[in-house]
Amino acid sequence: MMVERAASAGSPRITSPTLRNASGKPGSSVSTRPSAPEVTNIPSEYSVFWRKLFLLPGHVNPQTRTVTESLVVGVDAGATSTRVAVHALDGARVGYARAGAGNPTAHGLGKAVSAIAAALGEALGTLDGARVVGSLAGVAGKVEEMVPALAEVWAGHGIAEGPRYMGDVAIAYAAGSAEPDGSMLLSGTGAVAARIVGFELDRIADGLGWLLGDEGSGFWIGRQGVKAVVAALDRGVPVPPAGGGVLAELVVGHFLGDERPAAPRAAADRIVRLAQADHMRLAAVSALVSRAATAGDPAAIEVTKEAAGHLVATLRRVHESGPVVLAGSVLTSEGPVRAAVEELLAGVSVTTAGDAAGAAAWLAARDLLPEAEARALHPAFTAADA
């Protein structure tokens, strides 16, 4: 687990308003009476939002809470890892942590809650949980049983309220755009396209899993690459390095290493057995297909072009207007698939998803911020973590 904390240097310095203590005289202490202290002399240059926020008892103490001191928490609970980002309301990232898988559907409630709790604790560090004025968790699948468990975790850190919940698809979109309406195209291990309206999922296409769908995904690309190599071996093309191209060399090396049968059919049979024993090994071949395509291998180029065609066809089933956010490892990194997708989407506003945990924190802040200020701060929240 890695923790990152960023100092809020360079953040705007905002002086707290003058308070009146219980005696009605200006003072430096806040009355301990249950009623909220009176706030006076709020500077006229404060936006309407900040003037209102200073008056929210239980959320922001006007004596001590400024733009930089009030915090929001964002959670990206994925099937392989969990990330938690802590930001000040001015966008400065003050805490960041990673932990294990946090998807309760894939890994069970106990493991998911433990991962999120560990990441939250690391991200907060010595920060006072009472400073948190909003939080949002992006979790795939049903989260009803997670709500009371995470409320307890949040309370254990002194945070007044548990997180609000949102699906991971909408958060992936928000990681790439401050526009409330648009579309997202994701290709990682799986593949899905979605129409987003008001930062909520409206329609979805594909995302049907590796066996029956996910066309153009990392798994699909890897499978097609291996399939092309196995088919060539079955036709009698010599085992690399005696024959075949760049893709064949990379695929055979990935599965067989240096212990390669001399007979092409024997090599093909062994690759098939290894792939069937652990089908996720096919997803790892996606990067090898991209390498081979970049090197000019014809079979690899054909696979990447076909993958891009499938992805854009899926997107067009849901896209109407607005930006298209590219998400997932296949599309957020430079490579032949991304290049082919961008070529097919010429004339469309295309952006790249940034940090999903930061996007969740931004959505939590957006509940408090005026629209213009939220838009301006979007890049600070969603910048990819180092």
N, C-alpha and C positions, 0 to 999 in steps of 0.2 A: 504494500500500500504506500502510495506516495502522497505527501502533503505539500501544497504550495500555498504560500501566503504572500500577498502583494501589499506593499505599503501604499497608503493612499496619498502619497506625495503628489502635489500638483492639483489636488482636488480643490474646488472653490471653498474658501473659508467664509462661513456665514456666522455672524454673531447672533447669539441667542437673544430673544426678546426679553425685555425687563419683566420681572414677576412681582406680584404683590404678595407679601406673606399674610399670615392670618390677621395681623394687626391692621392690614390695609396699607402699610407703608412699603415702599420699595425695599427689597432685601435680597439676599443671596440664597435664602433657603426657602423651600417649598413647605407650605403648611401640611401637617400630618392629618388634618381633618379629612374626612371622606370626600368632601366636595372638592372639585378640581380648583386649582389656584387660578386667580384672575390673571390674564395675560394682557399686558399693555405695551404700548410703544413698539408694535410689530413694524419693522421698517417697511416703508411704502414700496420699495423695490422688490420685496418678496412676491413671488407669483401667488395667484389665488390659491393654488394647491398647497403651497408651503404655509400660507397664512392659516388655512384650515387644518393642516396636519398638526401644527403646533397646539391646536386646541383640542386634540383627541385624547382624552384621559385614558390611561391604560395602554396606549399605543406609543405615544411619543411624549416623553417628559420634556416640557419646554425649557426647563432649566439646563438639561444636559444633552438632549437629543437634537443633533443638527442633521443636515443632509448627509454628512459623512458618518454619523454615529448610528443612525437607524439602519438596520440590516434586513436583507431578504435572503431566503435560502431556496436553492433549486436542486432538485434530485432527478437524475437520469438513471432509473433502475432497469438495466438491460439484462439480456439472457446470458451474457458472458461477463459483465462487470457492472459495477455501480459507481456513479460519480456524483459528488455533492459539491456545489459551488455556493460560496457565501459572498454576497456583494453589499456594499453600502448603496444607499439610494442614489448616489451620484454616479454609480456604475463601477466604482473601484472594486476590484476583486480583493478580498481580504482573507479568504480561506478556500482551499480546494483539496479534495481527497478522493482516492479511489479505493474500492473494496471489491469483494467477490460478487457473484451473480445476485441480482436483486429482483428477478422476475418470479413472483410467487406461483404462477401457473407452471413454469418450467422446472422450478427447483423446490417448491414447497414454501409454506408461509414462514416457518421457523428460520430457514436459511436466508430467505429474502429479507426478513426483518433484521436479522443479525447483521447482514451485510450493510443495509442502509444505516443501522445504528452505529456501526463501526465507522463508516465514512462520515456521517454527521459529526460524531465526536472528534474525529481527526480534523475535519474542516473547521469546526468551531474553535478547537484548541482552547485557549484561555479567554476567548471572547465571551462576553456575558450574553446568555441566551435571551435575557429580558430585553435586549436591544432589537430582537427580531420582530418585525412588524408584519411580515407576510412570508409564506413559503408555499411552494408548489412541487408536487412529485409527479414525474412522468413514469407511468407503469403500464405495461401491456396487459391485457386481459382483465378479469374481474378483480376488483380490489376491496370489495365490501369487508371481507374478513381482516384485511390489513389495516383498516381505518382505526379501530380501537388500539391495536398494537402499536402503531406509529404515534398515535396521540399520546400514549404512555411514554414512548421514547422522547418525543418532543418535550413533554412536561418534565422529564428527568433532566433536561438541559435548561429548564427555566423558561421555555418558550410558551407563551400564553395559549396559543392555539395550534392544533395539528395542521398538517399541510392540506392544501386543496389538491385534487387529483385531476389528471388529464392524461389522455392516451399518448403513447410514445410517438405516434405518427404526426400528430398536430405539433408536438414539441420539436420534432425533427424539422418540420416546415418553419417554425418560428426561429430556429437556429440559423436560418438563411434569409429571412425577410421580416421587415417590420410592417408589411402590408397585411391587413387582416384576411384578405381574400386572395387566393392563388392556388397553385398546385405544387405537389412534391413528387419527385421521381427518385426512388431509392433502389440502389443495387449494392448489396453487400453479399452476405451468404445467401440471403433471399432477395426477392425483388417485389416491389409494390409501387403503385401510383395512387395518389389521393387528391381529391378536390377539398380544399380547406375554405370554409366560410366563417368569418368572425373568429379565426383561430380555433375552430372546431371542425372535426371531421364531418364532411358532407357526403362524399362518395368515395369508393375504393375500387381498385381494379387489380387483379392478380393477388399476389401474396398468398397463393394457394399451397405453398410448401414445395419441397424439393422433388417429391415423387410425381406430383400431378400439375405443377405450375412453376412459378418463380422464373419465368423465361427471361433470359438476359442477366440472371444473377451470377454471383461468383461461382456458386455450385454448378449452375447450368454451363457456364463458360468452361470450367474445369472438366466437366463430364464430356462436353463436345470435343474438347482438345484431346482427351484420353481416347475417346471413341475414334477420332480420326487416326490416331497413331496405331491403335489396336487393329483397325480395319486395314491399314497399310501393311502391318506385319502379317495379317491373315492372307493378304494377297501375295506374300512372299518377298516384300521389300526387306533387304538385309537389316539385321539388328545394328543400331548405331554402336560404334562409329563407322562400321563398314558401309552403312547406307542410311537413308532417311535424311531429314533436314534438321533445322535447329529445334523445332518443336519435338520431334521424335527423340532427339538426344536429351532434351530436358525432361520429358515425360519418363523415358526409360530410366534415366538416372534417378528421378524422384522415387520410382517404385522399386527398382532393382539394384541401384548402386552399381558397383563394379562386377557383381556376380550375375552375369547375363548369359542365358543360354545362347548357344550359337544358332540354333534353329529359330527362325522368325515365329513360327506357330507356338513353340514352347514358351518364348518370351511373352507372346500375347496371352497365352493361357495363365501364366503366372501373374501378369498385371491384372487380369480379370479377377482372379481369386483374391488378390490383395484389396482390390477396390470393393468387391462384394463383402469382404470381411469387415471393412471400415469405410463406409461410403463417404464419410466426411473428408477422407483423404482427397477426394475429387475436388472439393472446394479450394484446397491449397494449390491446386494446379492452375487456378485462374491467373495468378501472378506470373506463372511460367508461360501461359499463353500470351499474355501481354508482352512479356520479354521477347518471345519468339516473333510476334507480330512487328514489334519495333525493329527487330533485326531483319525483317523482310521475308519471313517464312510464309509462303502462300497459304498453307492450311490454317495457320494461326490468324492471318489477316482475314480470311474468310469467316472464321469463328467470331472474331471481334466485330466485324461488320454486321453479321447476323444477330449478334447480341444487341447491338445498338438499335437495329431495326425492330426487334421484339420490344425493347424498352420504350422506344418512342411510340410504337403502336399501342402499348398499354397506356401510356400517358394520354394519348389522344382520346381515349375512351372517357376520360374524366375532365380534361382541361377545357376551360372556357375562355378565361381571360386572367390578366394579372401575371405576376412573376412565376417562374418555374424554379423551384429549389431542388438542386441536385444533392442527394444525400447517400450515405453508404460508402464503404471503402472503394468500390469499383469506380464510382463517379466523383468522389471528392479528391481523388489523386489524379495527377496528370497521367495520361496513358491513351492507348488507341481507342478504347471503348468510349471514354469521355469525349475524345476528339470527334469521334464519329457521331455521337449523340448531339454535340453542339452543332455540328454541320447540318444534321437533319432538323435542328431547331432554329436555324437561321431566321432572324427577324423576331424571335421570341426573347423576352427579357429573362435571362438565365442567371441565377446566383448559386453560390455554393454554401451548404450548411456549415455552420461553425460549431461551437461547443454546445451540446444539448443541455447539459446541466446549467450552463450560463443562460441558455434560452429559457429554461424553467424559472430561474431566478428573475429574468427580465419580465416574464409573464406575471410573476408575483408582484413585481414592482409596478407593472402596468396597471394593476388594479388600483394603485394609489396615485400614479402619476397622471397629469394631463396628457392628452394624446401627443401634442407637439414635443413635450419633454421626453416622453417615452421613446418616440421615434429617434430623437437625437442621441439617446443613450444606448440604443440597440447595439451598435458595433462594440461598445465597451463591455457589454454583458456577454456577447456571443463570440468574442475573439477566442480562437482556438487556444487551449492551454498549452504551455510549453512542455 
